């Protein structure tokens, strides 16, 4: 087996790839994807959108409906049992349980805290970033202030920035490409600690 590249080598390659693809007309539209304008992956674009609807099929697959994400059973035996139950409901002309209420689906669906964390996780991994005005409207002033406190060091170090969208004029927070993307886990963890989602060591 070969030797894996060091963290420094990985960072160099990530930044090199970002510069190279940009020089060829590709945009770094999310943390691990590039595309020319108008040719972004439909799957990726939908996945990173808050409140989008899509189905995941198979064991452990994640779906999103009506703004909530849920996971199908992860073990094959549980999945087979779950499929049988869905077939029974449909045969009885009842709605599948995940259509009626995500809250009873496999015990693994979004609550309000999950929705908040998913919003931050998905949006800060895109070049558009997190819409702060929409976030404040959805989650309140306290959550908004916590996000900004958690992101402040990254902003001070030029790893993140706030800006006003040229079309909607709404305030956004985004990670700087590529340096901010490299430290995305650290920056997002800092935000989660300010929100009380992660415990401090």
Residue pairs with C-beta under 8 A, 6 or more apart in sequence:
5 13
11 182
14 178
14 181
14 182
15 178
15 179
15 182
18 28
18 177
18 178
19 178
21 28
21 34
22 28
25 36
26 34
26 35
26 36
27 34
27 35
27 36
27 37
27 40
27 127
28 34
28 127
28 177
28 178
28 181
29 35
29 40
29 44
29 45
29 126
29 127
30 44
30 48
30 125
30 126
30 127
31 125
31 126
31 181
31 184
33 40
33 41
33 44
35 41
46 52
46 54
47 54
47 122
48 122
48 123
48 125
48 126
49 122
50 67
50 118
50 119
50 122
50 123
50 134
51 64
51 66
51 67
52 64
53 64
53 65
53 66
54 63
54 64
55 63
55 65
56 62
56 63
56 72
58 72
58 79
59 72
59 73
59 74
59 75
59 76
59 79
60 71
60 72
60 73
60 74
60 79
61 71
61 72
62 69
62 70
62 71
62 72
63 69
63 70
63 71
63 72
63 98
64 70
65 98
65 99
65 102
66 102
67 110
67 115
68 102
68 109
68 110
68 115
69 109
69 110
69 114
69 118
70 98
70 102
70 105
70 106
70 108
70 109
70 110
71 106
71 108
71 109
72 79
72 82
72 106
73 79
73 81
73 82
73 106
78 106
82 106
85 97
86 96
86 97
89 95
89 96
89 97
90 96
97 104
97 105
98 105
102 109
102 110
103 109
110 118
113 197
116 139
116 143
116 195
116 197
117 192
117 197
119 130
119 135
119 138
119 139
120 130
120 147
120 188
120 191
120 192
121 188
123 129
123 130
123 131
124 130
124 173
124 174
124 175
124 184
124 187
124 188
125 175
125 181
125 184
126 174
127 174
127 177
128 172
128 174
129 163
129 172
129 173
129 174
129 175
130 147
130 172
130 173
130 174
131 165
131 170
131 171
131 172
132 144
132 147
132 148
132 162
132 170
132 171
132 172
132 173
133 170
133 171
134 170
135 143
135 144
135 147
136 143
136 144
143 195
146 191
146 194
146 195
146 196
147 173
147 191
147 194
147 195
148 173
149 194
150 187
150 190
150 191
150 192
150 193
150 194
150 195
151 160
151 173
151 187
151 190
151 191
153 190
154 160
154 175
154 180
154 183
154 187
154 190
155 161
155 162
158 176
158 179
159 175
159 176
159 179
159 180
159 183
159 187
160 173
160 174
160 175
160 176
160 180
160 187
161 173
161 174
161 176
162 171
162 172
162 173
162 174
163 171
163 172
163 174
164 170
164 171
164 172
165 171
165 172
174 180
175 181
175 183
175 184
175 187
180 187
189 198
192 198
193 199
193 200
